[in-house]
């Protein structure tokens, strides 16, 4: 479960919040009830900010999941994309 602290609470408990962020899910910081910041561990930051390309991600997915076991037919996604060239624009 995500922990949520107001800015005032975060200021008063900063050390323990940082300690928690190292081992728990990201922690939300709020101002007047609206989330304005998130504190997360360095490892989670590195994971989220790592450069990934689609092909590498797809191959990683394929190593974990066998597409035939997922029962996805080759034509499953054929109707999802609109084949038109898009709207015309004035240049």
C-alpha positions as CSV (number, residue, x, y, z in Angstrom):
1,X,0.0,0.0,0.0
2,X,1.3,3.4,-0.9
3,X,2.2,5.7,2.0
4,X,1.1,9.3,1.7
5,X,2.5,12.3,3.7
6,X,1.7,16.0,3.5
7,X,4.7,18.3,3.1
8,X,4.6,19.2,6.8
9,X,4.5,15.5,7.8
10,X,7.3,14.7,5.4
11,X,9.4,17.6,6.8
12,X,8.9,16.2,10.4
13,X,9.6,12.6,9.5
14,X,12.1,13.0,6.6
15,X,14.7,10.5,7.9
16,X,12.2,7.7,8.5
17,X,10.5,8.4,5.1
18,X,13.8,8.0,3.3
19,X,14.5,4.8,5.2
20,X,11.1,3.5,4.2
21,X,11.6,4.5,0.6
22,X,14.6,2.2,0.3
23,X,12.4,-0.9,0.9
24,X,8.8,0.0,0.2
25,X,6.7,1.2,-2.7
26,X,7.1,4.8,-3.8
27,X,5.8,7.4,-1.2
28,X,3.6,10.2,-2.2
29,X,4.0,13.8,-0.9
30,X,0.9,16.0,-1.0
31,X,0.1,19.7,-0.8
32,X,-3.5,20.5,0.1
33,X,-4.5,16.8,-0.7
34,X,-2.9,16.8,-4.2
35,X,0.1,14.7,-4.9
36,X,3.1,17.0,-5.8
37,X,6.0,14.6,-5.5
38,X,7.0,11.0,-5.1
39,X,9.9,9.6,-3.2
40,X,11.3,6.3,-4.4
41,X,14.4,4.1,-3.9
42,X,17.5,4.6,-6.1
43,X,17.0,1.2,-7.6
44,X,13.4,1.9,-8.6
45,X,14.5,5.2,-10.1
46,X,17.2,3.4,-12.2
47,X,14.7,0.8,-13.3
48,X,12.2,3.4,-14.4
49,X,14.7,5.7,-16.1
50,X,16.7,3.0,-18.0
51,X,16.7,3.3,-21.7
52,X,14.7,0.5,-23.3
53,X,13.7,-0.2,-26.8
54,X,10.7,-2.1,-27.9
55,X,12.6,-5.0,-29.4
56,X,14.6,-5.7,-26.2
57,X,11.4,-5.5,-24.1
58,X,9.6,-7.8,-26.5
59,X,12.4,-10.4,-26.4
60,X,12.5,-10.2,-22.6
61,X,8.7,-10.8,-22.6
62,X,9.2,-13.8,-25.0
63,X,11.7,-15.4,-22.6
64,X,9.2,-15.3,-19.9
65,X,6.0,-16.1,-21.8
66,X,5.3,-18.6,-24.6
67,X,2.9,-16.9,-27.0
68,X,1.3,-20.2,-28.0
69,X,0.4,-20.8,-24.3
70,X,-1.2,-17.4,-24.2
71,X,-3.5,-18.6,-27.0
72,X,-3.1,-15.4,-29.0
73,X,-3.9,-16.1,-32.6
74,X,-1.8,-14.4,-35.3
75,X,-4.8,-12.4,-36.5
76,X,-6.0,-11.2,-33.1
77,X,-4.7,-7.7,-33.6
78,X,-5.5,-7.2,-37.3
79,X,-8.6,-5.2,-36.8
80,X,-7.2,-2.9,-34.0
81,X,-5.3,-0.4,-36.2
82,X,-7.1,1.9,-38.5
83,X,-5.6,1.3,-42.0
84,X,-6.4,4.9,-43.2
85,X,-3.5,7.3,-43.8
86,X,-5.0,9.8,-41.2
87,X,-6.4,13.2,-41.5
88,X,-5.4,15.8,-44.1
89,X,-3.7,18.9,-42.8
90,X,-3.0,22.3,-44.4
91,X,0.7,23.2,-44.7
